[in-house]
Amino acid sequence: MPARHGDHHRLWIDPQNPNRIGNANDGGASISIDSGKTWTTQNNQPTAQFYHVAVDNAFPYHIYGAQQDNSNVGIASRTDWGAIGPADWFVAGGGECGFVVPDPRDWHIIYSNEEDRIHRFDKNKEEVQDVSVWPLDSAGHGAADLVHRFQWVSPLMLSPHNPDVLYTAGESVFKSTDHGQSWTQISGDLTRNDKSKQQPSGGPLTNDITSVEYYDTVFALAESPVKQGTLWAGTDDGRVHVTTDDGQHWSNVTPKMPEWSTIDLIDPSPHDSNTAYVAVDRHKLDDFKPYIFKTTDLGKSWSAIVNGIPDGAYVHAVREDPKKRGLLYAGTELGVFVSLDNGAHWQPLQLNLPVSPIHDLVVKDDDLVVATHGRSFWVLDDITPLRQLETQSPQADIILYQPQTALRLHYPTEFDKRQPVGENPPPGAIINYYFKTTPKEEVSLEILDSSGKVVRHLSSKEKKEGEQPPEWPDRVERVKTIPANEGMNRFAWDLRYDDPIQIPGAFYTGDGPKGPLALPGDYQVKLTVSGKSQTAPLHLAIDPRTKGSDAALQKQFSLAMQVNDRISQLHQAVNEIRDLRSQIQTLHKRFGDDQRLKAALAAADGLDRKMSEIEQKLIQVNMKGSEGNLAFPNMLNERFDTFSHAIESGDTEPTKPQLDVFQTLSTQSQEQVKKWAQLKNDEVPKVSESIKQANLPALTITEKKE
């Protein structure tokens, strides 16, 4: 029968209704309700089985990997539209089982491999070139018959010192200095070369020879990022070799460990050319213990570093943080573990990551990117707190961590997140802080500019605001209340100044007026609880894709601040008018039947009519839904709101029409605000006095109501 994918692993037939069938395969899971004639999609589940992971230097950076029984793939780590969908993926050359290696200088040039085949992909031209070491199809032959033994996940890498140099390995290590046009063998056979383990497997009906079964091969290969020419090679039959002269001389430096182990991955330290970490896998020998070894003397001596990793969590990968020496990450069969003390102690770093095999992981800037074998790619955004842990007192009641550099990006206000999509990083500047116990009092978080002025005040105390009806399910709700829980807390400041004064219950076509987007520059984060404060510097950088726009952004920001002020003035006037009207309505409810007060109440009604004339110019009073302007035209409030979003749509200076429109809106709003000020100064006191003389509560105006 037809199926959604090949390589089937499970088939379930409903014993009560055999028309219902469940199928699990290398592409995921699918259901049929008509005996297999049709099946549900598999494109709604993140079940990719990745072998390794790599990243490039683009912005946003891409994540690369080869997925079992599917194509290899490059995936955006974030997008401008709000999520990461199929349109943000691309096939990165070809291959389902090896490595995908982008050129650090130009991510459009991507190398990838599977078994003995190597591809060079030019994404600009959508051109794939075969650059294999030995491009001879060996299907059906045992490893003993081959000229070179390349296995299913053959190593492939670019030199971190010279991206024109490409390395790969079979039973030996090979080097190319011309992008794969030619290759030089730079080692002898580094394996045990046990011919008894290189015979065809499988049978009796058919052999099982797909190169997964090839043995005595170099399984792990890495060059020191500190010292050029220092190469490490590990084999699937338990050997580790190192060379310090780019392959001219190799030394067997295998740690003392059980024989026939698979050297799954070697990570040369990014801080010391003599240090390296080795992940060893023995699960195929029914040994499910974790094995990680560390050397600090080029393999002359080794120490086992697995304290805290339980049995069953056998290790696929280990990496040292490129920014923090001794901070290690391990990818195991049961998830991710972290060590803060160079491997002396490990602890889980699982959080919301599904328990799944982690076949590889890599640190990109401040992110930890992991390749799961069954749950696709996952990213732990902003690992800067991990890099600061040992510098903080473990007895501290409060810790505000130094934030990472934030990027001034434009975040969407709505997007379709109901479809199967990946998540973007948190929108804004990520701020991490710790409480030993849950604070009993209100916690405040303030953002200060370089002059020390508070530009944004946030609180753990929820502020009730009028909510618009949920007409648009894809709208992104702004989070304005900071968390204040025991342990770690994380909040993403949306990079905006304090919002203008709001009108309770006002409706807008979008998410309403909000504070201007902060300029790139230096800020301070201030965390306060129980009268105690901590501060930390925060740098906000311009979008890396934007060049030479500082002056333009300053002009845009200046206009946005003026608009923000005008909106606040407008909203304050409307709030005062509505507050005063509410007082008049209360008087009518309480004293409306008293004929002795008729004159005073009539005067109040006359004032209300004059206020209404101003109010109706300032705001569309009939706006009761986000599309109310289809029946009731936008007034100054709605026009200012739309205008405020338009001027910040890009990183450019305001256009002349925008400046002209601002002058028009500003003149019109100021005219009404002045009318209201005159009414407040002349009419309100008179009416209030007449009401007061009738022994009624005097009318009062709250000068500022946010």
C-alpha positions as CSV (number, residue, x, y, z in Angstrom):
1,M,0.0,0.0,0.0
2,P,1.2,3.6,-0.5
3,A,2.6,5.5,2.5
4,R,3.8,9.0,3.3
5,H,7.4,7.9,3.7
6,G,9.8,5.0,3.5
7,D,11.9,3.1,6.1
8,H,9.0,1.9,8.2
9,H,9.5,1.0,11.9
10,R,6.1,0.6,13.4
11,L,2.6,-0.4,12.1
12,W,-0.5,-0.4,14.2
13,I,-3.9,-1.8,13.1
14,D,-6.9,-1.0,15.2
15,P,-8.3,-4.3,16.4
16,Q,-11.8,-2.9,16.5
17,N,-11.6,-1.2,13.1
18,P,-8.9,-2.4,10.8
19,N,-9.5,0.5,8.5
20,R,-7.7,2.6,11.0
21,I,-3.9,2.2,10.7
22,G,-1.0,4.0,12.3
23,N,2.4,4.1,10.7
24,A,5.8,5.3,12.1
25,N,8.7,5.7,9.8
26,D,11.8,7.8,9.2
27,G,9.6,10.7,8.2
28,G,7.4,10.7,11.3
29,A,4.0,9.3,12.0
30,S,0.8,9.2,10.0
31,I,-2.7,7.9,10.3
32,S,-5.0,6.2,7.7
33,I,-8.8,5.7,8.2
34,D,-9.3,4.0,4.9
35,S,-7.0,0.9,5.0
36,G,-4.0,2.8,3.8
37,K,-5.5,4.4,0.7
38,T,-4.8,7.9,2.1
39,W,-2.7,9.1,5.0
40,T,-2.5,12.2,7.2
41,T,0.4,14.6,6.6
42,Q,3.8,14.2,8.3
43,N,4.6,17.9,7.8
44,N,3.0,18.9,11.0
45,Q,5.5,17.3,13.4
46,P,9.1,18.1,14.3
47,T,10.5,14.6,14.1
48,A,13.7,15.1,12.0
49,Q,16.6,12.9,13.0
50,F,19.8,15.0,12.6
51,Y,23.2,13.6,12.7
52,H,25.2,16.8,13.2
53,V,24.7,20.5,13.4
54,A,26.5,23.5,12.0
55,V,25.8,27.2,11.8
56,D,27.0,30.0,9.5
57,N,27.9,33.7,9.9
58,A,24.9,35.2,8.2
59,F,22.3,37.3,10.0
60,P,20.1,35.8,11.0
61,Y,22.3,32.7,11.1
62,H,21.2,29.5,9.5
63,I,21.3,26.1,11.2
64,Y,22.4,23.1,9.1
65,G,22.2,19.4,9.3
66,A,21.6,16.1,7.5
67,Q,18.4,14.3,8.5
68,Q,17.9,10.6,8.3
69,D,16.1,9.4,5.2
70,N,15.4,13.0,4.2
71,S,17.4,15.7,2.6
72,N,19.9,17.8,4.4
73,V,18.7,21.2,5.2
74,G,19.5,24.8,6.1
75,I,17.0,26.6,8.4
76,A,16.8,30.2,9.5
77,S,17.4,30.7,13.2
78,R,14.9,33.6,13.2
79,T,12.7,35.5,10.8
80,D,11.3,38.9,10.4
81,W,7.7,37.7,10.0
82,G,7.5,36.1,13.5
83,A,8.1,32.3,13.2
84,I,10.1,29.8,11.2
85,G,8.2,28.0,8.5
86,P,8.8,25.9,5.4
87,A,9.6,29.0,3.3
88,D,12.6,29.5,5.7
89,W,14.2,26.2,4.9
90,F,16.2,25.0,1.9
91,V,18.0,21.9,0.8
92,A,21.7,22.6,1.3
93,G,23.2,20.5,-1.5
94,G,22.3,17.0,-0.7
95,G,22.9,14.0,1.6
96,E,20.9,12.5,4.4
97,C,23.5,11.3,6.8
98,G,26.7,13.3,7.0
99,F,27.8,16.8,7.7
100,V,26.7,20.2,6.3
101,V,29.5,22.8,6.4
102,P,28.9,26.4,5.3
103,D,31.8,28.6,4.3
104,P,32.3,31.1,7.1
105,R,33.0,33.9,4.6
106,D,30.0,33.2,2.3
107,W,27.1,31.0,3.6
108,H,25.9,30.5,0.0
109,I,28.9,28.1,-0.5
110,I,28.0,24.9,1.4
111,Y,29.8,21.6,1.6
112,S,28.0,18.4,2.5
113,N,28.5,14.7,2.4
114,E,27.0,11.3,2.7
115,E,29.1,8.1,2.9
116,D,31.9,8.6,0.3
117,R,30.2,11.4,-1.6
118,I,31.0,15.1,-1.0
119,H,29.1,17.9,-2.6
120,R,29.9,21.6,-3.0
121,F,26.7,23.6,-3.3
122,D,26.5,27.2,-4.6
123,K,23.2,28.4,-3.5
124,N,23.4,31.6,-5.6
125,K,23.4,29.4,-8.7
126,E,21.6,26.4,-7.2
127,E,24.5,24.3,-8.5
128,V,25.7,21.1,-6.9
129,Q,29.2,19.8,-7.8
130,D,30.6,16.4,-6.8
131,V,34.0,16.9,-5.1
132,S,34.4,13.4,-3.6
133,V,37.8,11.9,-2.7
134,W,37.1,8.7,-4.7
135,P,33.9,9.0,-6.7
136,L,33.4,5.3,-7.3
137,D,30.1,3.6,-6.5
138,S,30.9,0.7,-4.1
139,A,27.4,-0.5,-3.4
140,G,27.2,-4.1,-2.6
141,H,30.8,-4.5,-1.7
142,G,32.1,-5.2,1.8
143,A,34.5,-2.7,3.4
144,A,37.5,-5.1,2.9
145,D,37.1,-4.7,-0.9
146,L,37.2,-0.9,-1.0
147,V,40.1,1.4,-1.9
148,H,39.0,3.7,0.9
149,R,36.6,3.0,3.7
150,F,34.1,5.9,4.0
151,Q,31.3,5.1,6.4
152,W,27.7,6.5,6.7
153,V,28.7,9.6,8.7
154,S,32.1,10.4,7.4
155,P,33.8,13.5,8.9
156,L,33.8,16.7,6.9
157,M,35.2,20.1,8.0
158,L,36.7,23.3,6.8
159,S,39.8,24.5,8.6
160,P,38.9,27.2,11.2
161,H,42.2,28.9,10.1
162,N,41.8,28.8,6.4
163,P,38.3,28.1,4.9
164,D,39.9,27.2,1.6
165,V,41.2,24.0,3.2
166,L,38.8,21.1,3.4
167,Y,39.3,17.9,5.4
168,T,37.5,14.5,5.3
169,A,38.3,11.0,6.4
170,G,37.8,7.3,5.6
171,E,40.3,5.0,7.0
172,S,42.8,7.8,6.5
173,V,42.6,11.6,6.6
174,F,42.4,13.6,3.4
175,K,43.0,17.3,2.7
176,S,42.0,19.6,-0.2
177,T,43.3,23.1,-0.7
178,D,41.2,23.8,-3.8
179,H,37.7,23.3,-2.7
180,G,37.7,19.6,-3.5
181,Q,39.1,19.8,-7.0
182,S,41.9,17.6,-5.8
183,W,42.8,15.7,-2.6
184,T,45.9,14.7,-0.7
185,Q,46.1,11.8,1.8
186,I,47.8,13.2,4.9
187,S,47.7,10.1,7.1
188,G,48.1,6.3,6.9
189,D,45.4,4.0,8.0
190,L,44.6,5.2,11.5
191,T,42.2,2.3,12.4
192,R,42.8,-1.2,13.6
193,N,42.1,-2.4,10.0
194,D,40.7,-5.7,11.2
195,K,39.7,-7.4,8.0
196,S,37.4,-9.8,9.9
197,K,35.2,-6.9,10.7
198,Q,35.1,-5.6,7.2
199,Q,33.1,-8.4,5.5
200,P,29.6,-8.0,4.0
201,S,26.9,-8.2,6.7
202,G,23.3,-9.2,6.5
203,G,21.9,-12.3,4.8
204,P,20.8,-14.9,4.1
205,L,18.3,-13.3,1.7
206,T,20.2,-10.1,1.0
207,N,23.3,-8.3,2.3
208,D,23.0,-5.3,4.5
209,I,25.6,-3.0,3.0
210,T,24.8,0.7,3.0
211,S,28.1,1.9,4.5
212,V,26.4,2.2,7.9
213,E,28.0,-1.3,8.5
214,Y,31.5,-0.3,7.3
215,Y,33.9,-0.6,10.1
216,D,37.5,0.5,10.9
217,T,36.9,4.1,9.8
218,V,37.8,7.5,11.1
219,F,34.6,8.6,12.8
220,A,35.6,11.9,14.3
221,L,37.9,14.6,13.0
222,A,38.7,18.1,14.2
223,E,41.3,20.8,14.0
224,S,42.3,23.0,16.9
225,P,40.9,26.5,16.5
226,V,43.9,27.8,18.5
227,K,46.8,26.2,16.6
228,Q,46.7,25.6,12.8
229,G,47.7,22.1,11.8
230,T,46.9,20.4,15.1
231,L,44.4,17.7,14.0
232,W,42.6,15.1,16.1
233,A,41.2,11.9,14.6
234,G,39.1,9.3,16.3
235,T,38.0,6.0,14.9
236,D,34.9,3.8,15.3
237,D,37.2,1.0,16.5
238,G,38.6,2.8,19.5
239,R,41.7,4.8,18.4
240,V,42.6,8.4,18.9
241,H,45.4,10.1,17.0
242,V,46.8,13.6,16.9
243,T,49.2,15.5,14.6
244,T,50.6,19.0,15.2
245,D,52.1,19.4,11.7
246,D,49.0,19.0,9.5
247,G,49.4,15.3,9.1
248,Q,53.1,14.9,8.5
249,H,53.4,13.0,11.7
250,W,50.7,11.3,13.8
251,S,50.8,10.0,17.3
252,N,48.5,7.3,18.8
253,V,47.2,8.9,22.0
254,T,44.2,6.7,22.7
255,P,42.9,7.0,26.3
256,K,42.6,3.9,28.5
257,M,39.1,2.7,27.9
258,P,37.3,-0.4,26.9
259,E,38.3,-1.7,23.5
260,W,36.4,-1.3,20.3
261,S,34.7,1.9,21.5
262,T,33.4,4.5,18.9
263,I,35.0,7.9,19.2
264,D,31.8,9.8,18.4
265,L,33.2,13.3,18.5
266,I,36.4,15.2,19.4
267,D,36.3,18.9,20.5
268,P,39.6,20.7,20.6
269,S,39.5,23.5,23.2
270,P,38.9,26.9,21.7
271,H,41.1,28.3,24.5
272,D,44.2,26.0,24.6
273,S,45.8,24.1,21.8
274,N,46.9,21.2,24.1
275,T,43.4,20.6,25.4
276,A,40.7,18.4,23.8
277,Y,37.6,16.6,24.9
278,V,36.5,13.2,23.5
279,A,33.0,11.7,23.5
280,V,32.9,7.9,23.4
281,D,29.9,5.8,22.5
282,R,29.7,2.0,23.3
283,H,26.0,1.4,23.1
284,K,26.4,-1.0,20.1
285,L,28.4,-3.1,22.5
286,D,25.6,-3.1,25.1
287,D,27.5,-0.7,27.2
288,F,25.2,2.3,28.0
289,K,27.5,4.1,30.3
290,P,28.6,7.7,29.6
291,Y,32.3,8.2,28.6
292,I,34.0,11.6,28.2
293,F,37.7,12.0,28.3
294,K,39.8,15.2,28.7
295,T,43.4,15.9,27.9
296,T,45.4,19.0,28.6
297,D,48.8,17.8,27.2
298,L,48.0,16.7,23.6
299,G,46.8,13.3,24.6
300,K,49.8,12.2,26.8
301,S,47.4,11.8,29.7
302,W,43.6,11.6,29.9
303,S,41.0,11.9,32.7
304,A,37.5,10.7,32.7
305,I,34.9,13.5,33.3
306,V,31.4,12.0,33.6
307,N,30.5,12.7,37.3
308,G,26.8,13.5,37.3
309,I,25.8,11.9,34.0
310,P,23.7,8.8,34.7
311,D,24.1,5.4,33.1
312,G,21.9,5.2,30.0
313,A,22.9,8.7,29.0
314,Y,25.7,7.6,26.7
315,V,27.5,10.5,25.1
316,H,27.4,11.5,21.5
317,A,29.0,15.0,21.7
318,V,30.9,17.3,24.0
319,R,31.7,21.0,23.4
320,E,33.6,23.7,25.3
321,D,32.0,27.1,25.4
322,P,34.1,29.4,23.1
323,K,33.7,32.4,25.4
324,K,33.9,30.7,28.8
325,R,36.8,28.4,29.5
326,G,35.8,25.2,31.3
327,L,32.1,25.6,30.6
328,L,31.2,22.3,28.9
329,Y,28.1,21.0,27.2
330,A,27.4,17.3,26.5
331,G,24.8,15.8,24.1
332,T,23.7,12.4,25.3
333,E,21.1,9.8,24.5
334,L,18.9,11.3,27.2
335,G,19.4,15.0,26.6
336,V,21.8,17.8,27.3
337,F,24.1,18.2,30.3
338,V,26.2,21.1,31.4
339,S,29.4,21.4,33.5
340,L,30.5,24.7,35.1
341,D,33.8,23.3,36.3
342,N,35.6,21.7,33.3
343,G,33.8,18.4,33.6
344,A,34.3,17.8,37.3
345,H,30.5,17.8,37.8
346,W,27.7,17.6,35.4
347,Q,24.0,18.5,35.7
348,P,21.0,18.3,33.3
349,L,20.3,21.3,31.1
350,Q,17.0,20.0,29.9
351,L,14.5,22.7,30.6
352,N,11.7,22.3,28.0
353,L,13.8,20.2,25.7
354,P,12.1,16.9,25.0
355,V,14.0,13.9,26.2
356,S,15.6,12.7,23.0
357,P,19.1,11.7,21.7
358,I,21.3,14.7,21.2
359,H,23.7,13.7,18.4
360,D,25.5,17.1,18.2
361,L,25.5,20.6,19.6
362,V,27.3,23.8,18.9
363,V,27.6,27.3,20.5
364,K,26.7,30.1,18.2
365,D,27.4,33.6,19.8
366,D,25.2,33.4,22.9
367,D,23.0,30.5,21.7
368,L,23.3,26.7,22.3
369,V,22.1,24.9,19.2
370,V,21.4,21.2,19.4
371,A,20.7,18.5,16.9
372,T,18.3,15.9,18.2
373,H,17.8,12.5,16.6
374,G,14.0,12.5,16.4
375,R,12.9,15.9,17.6
376,S,14.6,18.2,15.0
377,F,16.7,21.3,15.9
378,W,16.3,23.1,19.2
379,V,18.0,26.4,20.4
380,L,18.6,27.6,23.9
381,D,18.6,31.3,23.4
382,D,21.0,33.5,25.5
383,I,23.3,31.3,27.6
384,T,25.1,34.3,29.1
385,P,23.8,33.5,32.6
386,L,25.6,30.1,32.4
387,R,28.9,32.0,31.7
388,Q,28.4,34.2,34.8
389,L,27.3,31.5,37.3
390,E,30.7,31.0,39.0
391,T,31.3,34.7,39.4
392,Q,28.0,35.1,41.4
393,S,27.7,34.3,45.1
394,P,25.7,31.1,45.6
395,Q,24.3,32.7,48.7
396,A,23.0,35.8,47.0
397,D,19.3,36.5,47.5
398,I,19.1,38.5,44.2
399,I,21.2,38.3,41.1
400,L,20.8,40.5,38.0
401,Y,22.9,39.0,35.2
402,Q,24.8,41.0,32.7
403,P,22.5,41.0,29.6
404,Q,23.8,40.0,26.2
405,T,24.0,42.7,23.5
406,A,20.5,43.2,22.3
407,L,19.6,43.9,18.6
408,R,17.3,46.7,17.6
409,L,15.0,44.7,15.3
410,H,11.4,45.3,14.2
411,Y,9.2,42.6,15.7
412,P,5.8,41.7,14.1
413,T,2.6,42.5,16.0
414,E,0.8,39.5,14.5
415,F,1.6,36.3,12.6
416,D,0.1,32.9,12.0
417,K,1.4,30.7,14.7
418,R,-1.4,28.1,14.4
419,Q,0.4,26.4,11.5
420,P,3.4,24.0,12.1
421,V,6.2,26.5,12.6
422,G,9.4,26.9,14.7
423,E,9.7,29.6,17.3
424,N,11.7,32.8,17.0
425,P,14.0,33.9,19.8
426,P,12.3,36.1,22.5
427,P,11.5,39.5,20.9
428,G,13.7,42.2,22.5
429,A,16.5,42.5,25.0
430,I,16.6,39.4,27.2
431,I,17.0,40.2,30.9
432,N,17.8,37.4,33.3
433,Y,17.6,37.6,37.0
434,Y,17.4,35.3,40.0
435,F,15.6,35.2,43.3
436,K,16.5,32.8,46.1
437,T,12.9,32.9,47.3
438,T,9.8,34.4,45.7
439,P,9.7,38.1,46.6
440,K,6.8,39.1,48.8
441,E,6.9,42.7,47.6
442,E,6.5,44.3,44.2
443,V,9.6,43.9,41.9
444,S,10.4,46.7,39.5
445,L,12.6,46.6,36.4
446,E,13.7,49.9,34.9
447,I,15.6,50.8,31.7
448,L,17.7,53.9,32.0
449,D,19.4,55.7,29.1
450,S,23.0,56.8,29.1
451,S,22.1,60.0,31.0
452,G,20.4,58.0,33.8
453,K,16.9,58.9,32.8
454,V,14.3,56.2,33.2
455,V,12.8,55.4,29.7
456,R,10.8,52.3,30.7
457,H,9.3,51.2,34.0
458,L,8.1,47.7,34.4
459,S,6.7,45.9,37.4
460,S,5.7,42.4,38.7
461,K,2.4,43.9,39.8
462,E,-0.1,43.3,37.0
463,K,-1.7,46.4,35.7
464,K,-5.3,46.0,34.6
465,E,-5.8,47.4,31.1
466,G,-8.8,47.5,28.9
467,E,-8.6,44.6,26.4
468,Q,-9.9,44.6,23.0
469,P,-12.1,41.7,21.9
470,P,-10.0,38.7,20.6
471,E,-10.9,39.4,16.9
472,W,-7.5,38.6,15.6
473,P,-6.1,35.2,16.9
474,D,-2.7,35.9,15.4
475,R,-2.0,39.1,17.3
476,V,1.0,39.1,19.6
477,E,0.1,40.1,23.1
478,R,2.6,42.5,24.6
479,V,3.9,41.3,27.9
480,K,4.2,44.2,30.3
481,T,4.3,42.3,33.7
482,I,7.7,41.0,34.6
483,P,8.0,37.5,36.3
484,A,9.1,37.3,39.9
485,N,9.4,33.7,40.8
486,E,11.7,31.7,42.9
487,G,14.8,30.8,40.9
488,M,15.6,32.0,37.4
489,N,13.5,34.6,35.7
490,R,13.6,35.8,32.2
491,F,11.9,38.8,30.6
492,A,12.3,40.3,27.1
493,W,12.1,44.1,27.1
494,D,10.5,45.0,23.8
495,L,13.0,47.9,23.3
496,R,10.3,50.5,23.7
497,Y,10.1,53.5,25.8
498,D,7.2,53.9,28.2
499,D,3.8,54.0,26.4
500,P,2.0,57.2,26.0
501,I,-0.9,57.9,28.4
502,Q,-3.7,55.5,27.4
503,I,-7.4,55.9,27.0
504,P,-9.2,53.1,28.9
505,G,-11.4,51.1,26.6
506,A,-10.2,52.7,23.3
507,F,-10.2,50.5,20.2
508,Y,-7.6,50.5,17.4
509,T,-7.1,48.6,14.2
510,G,-3.8,47.3,15.6
511,D,-2.4,47.0,19.1
512,G,-2.7,50.7,19.8
513,P,-0.1,53.4,20.6
514,K,3.1,52.4,22.3
515,G,6.4,54.0,23.2
516,P,9.0,54.8,20.6
517,L,11.6,52.2,19.7
518,A,14.8,52.9,21.6
519,L,17.9,54.1,19.7
520,P,21.1,51.9,19.5
521,G,23.4,52.8,22.3
522,D,24.2,52.1,26.0
523,Y,21.5,51.6,28.7
524,Q,21.3,50.5,32.2
525,V,19.0,47.8,33.6
526,K,17.9,48.4,37.2
527,L,16.2,45.6,39.2
528,T,14.6,46.7,42.5
529,V,12.9,44.7,45.3
530,S,12.4,45.4,49.0
531,G,14.3,48.7,48.6
532,K,17.4,47.0,47.2
533,S,18.6,47.6,43.7
534,Q,21.1,46.0,41.3
535,T,22.1,47.5,37.9
536,A,23.8,46.1,34.9
537,P,24.8,47.7,31.6
538,L,22.9,46.8,28.4
539,H,24.1,47.6,24.9
540,L,21.6,47.9,22.2
541,A,23.1,47.4,18.7
542,I,21.6,48.3,15.3
543,D,20.3,45.6,13.0
544,P,23.5,44.1,11.4
545,R,21.8,44.4,8.0
546,T,21.4,48.1,8.5
547,K,24.5,50.2,7.7
548,G,25.1,53.9,8.1
549,S,21.7,54.7,9.5
550,D,22.5,56.3,12.8
551,A,21.6,59.8,11.7
552,A,18.5,58.6,10.0
553,L,17.4,56.7,13.2
554,Q,18.0,59.8,15.3
555,K,15.6,61.8,13.1
556,Q,13.1,59.0,13.2
557,F,13.4,58.7,17.0
558,S,13.0,62.5,17.4
559,L,9.8,62.4,15.4
560,A,8.5,59.3,17.3
561,M,9.1,61.1,20.6
562,Q,7.1,64.1,19.4
563,V,4.3,61.9,18.2
564,N,4.4,60.1,21.6
565,D,4.0,63.5,23.4
566,R,1.1,64.6,21.1
567,I,-0.7,61.3,21.7
568,S,-0.2,61.6,25.5
569,Q,-1.6,65.2,25.4
570,L,-4.6,64.0,23.3
571,H,-5.3,61.1,25.6
572,Q,-4.9,63.2,28.7
573,A,-7.6,65.6,27.3
574,V,-9.9,62.7,26.4
575,N,-9.4,61.1,29.9
576,E,-10.2,64.4,31.6
577,I,-13.3,65.0,29.6
578,R,-14.6,61.5,30.2
579,D,-13.8,61.7,33.9
580,L,-15.6,65.0,34.2
581,R,-18.6,63.5,32.3
582,S,-18.6,60.6,34.6
583,Q,-18.9,63.0,37.6
584,I,-21.8,64.8,35.8
585,Q,-23.6,61.5,35.2
586,T,-23.1,60.6,38.8
587,L,-24.8,63.8,39.9
588,H,-27.7,63.1,37.6
589,K,-28.1,59.6,39.1
590,R,-28.0,60.9,42.7
591,F,-29.8,64.2,42.4
592,G,-31.5,64.3,39.0
593,D,-35.1,64.2,40.5
594,D,-34.4,67.2,42.7
595,Q,-36.1,70.2,41.0
596,R,-34.0,72.6,43.2
597,L,-30.9,71.4,41.5
598,K,-32.3,71.6,37.9
599,A,-30.3,74.8,37.0
600,A,-27.0,73.5,38.3
601,L,-27.4,70.2,36.4
602,A,-28.5,72.0,33.3
603,A,-25.3,74.0,33.5
604,A,-23.3,70.8,33.8
605,D,-25.1,69.3,30.8
606,G,-24.2,72.4,28.8
607,L,-20.6,71.9,29.7
608,D,-20.9,68.3,28.7
609,R,-22.1,69.2,25.2
610,K,-19.1,71.6,24.8
611,M,-16.8,68.9,25.9
612,S,-18.3,66.4,23.5
613,E,-17.6,68.6,20.6
614,I,-13.9,68.6,21.4
615,E,-13.9,64.9,22.3
616,Q,-15.5,63.9,19.0
617,K,-12.7,65.7,17.2
618,L,-10.0,64.1,19.3
619,I,-11.3,60.5,19.1
620,Q,-13.9,58.4,17.2
621,V,-16.3,58.0,20.1
622,N,-18.3,55.3,18.2
623,M,-15.2,53.0,17.7
624,K,-16.3,49.8,19.4
625,G,-14.3,47.3,17.4
626,S,-11.0,47.2,15.6
627,E,-12.8,47.7,12.2
628,G,-15.2,50.3,13.5
629,N,-13.7,52.8,11.2
630,L,-15.5,51.1,8.3
631,A,-18.6,52.8,9.6
632,F,-17.2,55.6,11.6
633,P,-14.2,57.5,10.1
634,N,-10.9,57.8,12.0
635,M,-10.4,61.0,14.0
636,L,-7.2,62.4,15.4
637,N,-6.6,59.6,17.9
638,E,-6.9,56.8,15.3
639,R,-4.9,58.7,12.8
640,F,-2.1,59.4,15.2
641,D,-2.0,55.7,16.1
642,T,-1.6,54.6,12.5
643,F,0.9,57.3,11.8
644,S,3.0,56.3,14.9
645,H,3.5,52.8,13.5
646,A,4.1,54.0,9.9
647,I,7.1,56.2,10.8
648,E,8.8,53.2,12.6
649,S,8.3,50.6,9.9
650,G,12.0,50.7,8.8
651,D,15.4,52.0,9.9
652,T,15.1,55.2,7.8
653,E,14.6,58.9,8.4
654,P,11.1,60.3,8.0
655,T,10.0,61.2,4.5
656,K,8.8,64.8,3.7
657,P,5.2,63.6,3.5
658,Q,5.5,62.1,6.9
659,L,6.9,65.3,8.3
660,D,4.1,67.2,6.6
661,V,1.4,64.9,8.0
662,F,2.8,65.2,11.4
663,Q,2.5,69.0,11.2
664,T,-1.1,68.7,10.1
665,L,-2.0,66.2,12.8
666,S,-0.1,68.2,15.4
667,T,-1.8,71.5,14.4
668,Q,-5.2,69.9,14.5
669,S,-4.7,68.2,17.8
670,Q,-3.2,71.2,19.5
671,E,-6.2,73.3,18.4
672,Q,-8.5,70.9,20.2
673,V,-6.3,70.6,23.2
674,K,-6.2,74.4,23.5
675,K,-10.0,74.5,23.3
676,W,-10.1,72.0,26.1
677,A,-7.6,74.0,28.1
678,Q,-9.7,77.2,27.6
679,L,-12.8,75.3,28.6
680,K,-11.1,74.0,31.7
681,N,-9.9,77.4,32.7
682,D,-13.2,79.4,31.9
683,E,-16.2,77.1,31.9
684,V,-15.4,74.3,34.3
685,P,-14.8,76.6,37.3
686,K,-18.0,78.4,36.7
687,V,-20.1,75.3,36.4
688,S,-18.3,73.7,39.3
689,E,-19.0,76.8,41.5
690,S,-22.7,76.7,40.6
691,I,-22.9,73.0,41.5
692,K,-21.0,73.7,44.7
693,Q,-23.5,76.4,45.6
694,A,-26.3,73.9,45.2
695,N,-24.5,71.9,47.9
696,L,-23.4,69.2,45.4
697,P,-19.9,67.7,45.1
698,A,-17.8,70.1,43.1
699,L,-16.4,68.9,39.7
700,T,-12.7,68.0,39.9
701,I,-10.1,67.4,37.1
702,T,-7.3,64.9,37.6
703,E,-4.4,66.5,35.8
704,K,-2.7,63.3,34.8
705,K,-4.4,59.9,34.4
706,E,-2.3,57.2,32.9
